[in-house]
Amino acid sequence: MKVTFIFLLFCITVSAAKSQVRPDTLHYDVVLSGVNVGKMLAICEDAQDGKTQYTLISDVNVNLLFFKVKVYYIVKSLYENDVLQSATVDTKTNKGVFQSRISKEKDLYVIKAHQYRHDLESTLPAPIDYTVAKAFFNEPTRQDQVFGEYLGDYLRITPQSQGVYIFERQKQHDQYTYKAGRLNQVEKKFKFMNYVIKRVD
């Protein structure tokens, strides 16, 4: 999966060079209880036709005595004039292959989210103008909710202090910390460990 991760980064660089539009790229380490277990990229690419694509690429490999997980996923969210048009999530894990698909059809979004132990098929009213992929590049200073491409549902946003927010859905409470308007760190707390996505550039 590491080779695939590097290959995708190369393809993005070549594509940007051909279009003469340099993508905005953020680099992250994925840390589990103090141990570096993976890498993550967040990419924002603007086109001349008013379209913007946000891409997340994550490659995580946890190999502990009591916990072994491999997760590789790509999120692609396409916006036009700041409105979500479509989103895809493709996930490969040691538990199987999963996907989520969100498509805008007139005044509705058709949602089909099938991830590990999560299945959701529904519709939501348009427009959606703020998703998790977009949140890597845009601090939620005026938003009270964010759409999660992975699960196909909204998370509530609660400000904690300057640059610090809680993204919440059911029992999931993740802390998002921003610096200069960009996502600097995500902290996910579990019963026996902490999972941190930390910016390194």
C-alpha positions in Angstrom: 0.0 0.0 0.0 2.9 2.3 0.6 4.0 2.0 -3.0 0.5 2.8 -4.1 0.5 5.9 -1.8 3.7 7.2 -3.4 2.5 6.4 -6.9 -0.7 8.4 -6.4 1.3 11.4 -5.1 3.4 11.2 -8.2 0.3 11.1 -10.5 -1.1 14.1 -8.8 2.1 16.0 -9.2 2.3 15.1 -12.9 -1.3 16.1 -13.5 -0.8 19.4 -11.8 2.3 20.1 -13.9 0.3 19.4 -17.1 -2.5 21.7 -16.1 -0.1 24.4 -14.8 -2.2 24.5 -11.6 -0.2 23.7 -8.5 -2.4 21.8 -6.0 -2.5 22.8 -2.3 -1.1 19.8 -0.4 -1.0 19.2 3.4 1.0 16.3 4.9 0.1 14.5 8.1 1.5 11.7 10.3 -0.9 9.2 11.8 0.1 8.4 15.4 -1.4 5.7 17.6 -0.6 6.0 21.3 2.7 7.7 20.5 3.7 5.4 17.6 3.7 6.5 14.0 1.5 4.1 12.1 0.9 5.8 8.8 0.7 8.9 6.5 -2.1 11.1 5.2 -2.3 13.7 2.5 -5.0 16.3 2.0 -5.1 17.9 -1.5 -7.1 20.8 -2.9 -7.1 21.4 -6.7 -8.8 24.3 -8.3 -9.9 24.3 -11.9 -10.7 27.2 -14.2 -14.4 26.2 -14.6 -15.4 27.0 -11.0 -14.8 23.4 -9.8 -12.6 22.4 -6.9 -11.7 18.8 -5.9 -10.6 17.9 -2.4 -8.8 14.6 -2.0 -7.8 12.7 1.2 -5.3 9.8 1.0 -4.6 7.8 4.1 -2.4 4.7 4.5 -2.3 3.2 8.0 -0.8 -0.1 9.2 -1.1 -1.0 12.9 0.7 -4.1 14.0 0.5 -4.5 17.7 0.2 -7.7 19.8 -3.4 -7.1 20.6 -4.4 -4.9 17.6 -3.7 -5.4 13.9 -5.3 -3.1 11.3 -4.5 -2.1 7.8 -6.6 0.7 6.3 -6.0 2.5 3.0 -8.6 4.9 1.7 -9.1 7.7 -0.8 -11.8 10.4 -0.4 -12.6 12.6 -3.4 -15.1 15.4 -3.1 -15.9 17.5 -6.1 -17.4 21.0 -5.7 -18.8 23.5 -8.2 -19.2 27.1 -7.1 -18.7 25.9 -3.5 -21.5 23.3 -3.6 -20.8 19.6 -3.4 -21.5 17.8 -6.6 -20.2 14.3 -5.8 -18.1 12.4 -3.4 -16.5 9.0 -3.4 -14.7 7.0 -0.7 -12.8 3.8 -1.6 -11.5 1.8 1.3 -9.2 -1.3 1.4 -8.7 -3.0 4.8 -7.7 -6.3 6.2 -11.4 -6.8 6.8 -12.4 -6.3 3.2 -13.0 -3.6 0.5 -15.7 -0.9 1.1 -17.0 2.2 -0.7 -19.2 5.2 -0.3 -20.9 7.1 -3.1 -22.6 10.5 -2.8 -24.2 12.2 -5.9 -26.2 15.3 -6.4 -29.4 14.8 -8.3 -31.3 18.1 -8.8 -32.2 19.2 -5.2 -31.2 16.0 -3.4 -28.1 14.0 -2.7 -28.3 10.2 -3.1 -26.2 8.6 -0.5 -24.9 5.0 -0.5 -22.3 4.5 2.3 -21.1 1.0 2.8 -18.1 0.8 5.1 -16.9 -1.7 7.8 -19.9 -2.3 10.1 -21.7 0.7 8.6 -24.4 0.6 5.9 -26.5 3.7 5.0 -28.6 4.4 2.0 -30.6 7.6 2.2 -31.1 11.1 0.7 -30.4 14.6 2.0 -31.5 18.0 0.7 -29.1 20.1 -1.3 -27.0 22.1 -1.0 -24.1 20.7 1.0 -21.3 23.2 1.1 -19.0 21.9 3.8 -17.5 18.4 4.1 -14.7 16.7 6.1 -12.4 16.8 3.1 -13.0 20.5 2.7 -12.5 21.1 6.4 -8.8 20.3 6.1 -8.4 23.6 4.2 -11.2 25.7 5.7 -11.6 26.3 9.5 -15.3 26.1 10.4 -15.6 29.6 11.8 -19.3 29.9 10.6 -20.4 26.3 10.3 -22.3 24.3 12.9 -22.2 21.0 11.0 -20.0 19.2 8.5 -20.9 16.4 6.1 -18.8 13.2 6.5 -18.2 11.6 3.1 -17.0 8.3 4.8 -20.3 7.6 6.7 -22.6 9.7 4.5 -24.0 11.7 7.4 -23.6 15.0 9.2 -21.4 15.7 12.3 -22.2 18.5 14.6 -19.5 21.1 15.2 -19.0 22.7 18.6 -16.4 25.4 19.2 -14.2 24.8 22.3 -11.7 27.6 22.1 -9.8 29.6 19.5 -9.0 27.2 16.6 -10.3 24.2 18.5 -13.6 22.4 17.6 -15.4 19.1 18.4 -16.8 17.2 15.5 -19.5 14.9 16.9 -21.7 12.1 15.6 -23.5 9.8 18.1 -20.7 8.5 20.4 -17.9 9.8 18.1 -16.2 13.0 19.5 -13.2 14.1 17.6 -11.1 17.2 18.4 -10.0 19.3 15.4 -7.3 21.9 16.0 -6.6 24.6 13.4 -3.6 26.9 12.7 -3.9 29.8 10.3 -7.2 28.4 9.0 -5.7 25.0 8.1 -6.3 21.7 9.9 -3.3 21.1 12.2 -4.4 18.1 14.2 -7.2 15.7 14.7 -7.4 13.7 18.0 -9.7 10.7 18.3 -9.9 9.2 21.8 -10.7 5.6 22.3 -11.0 3.5 25.5 -7.4 2.2 25.5 -5.6 4.5 23.1 -5.4 7.9 21.4 -5.4 8.2 17.6 -3.9 11.4 16.3 -3.6 12.9 12.8 -0.8 15.5 13.0 0.4 17.9 10.4 4.1 17.7 9.6 4.7 20.5 7.0 
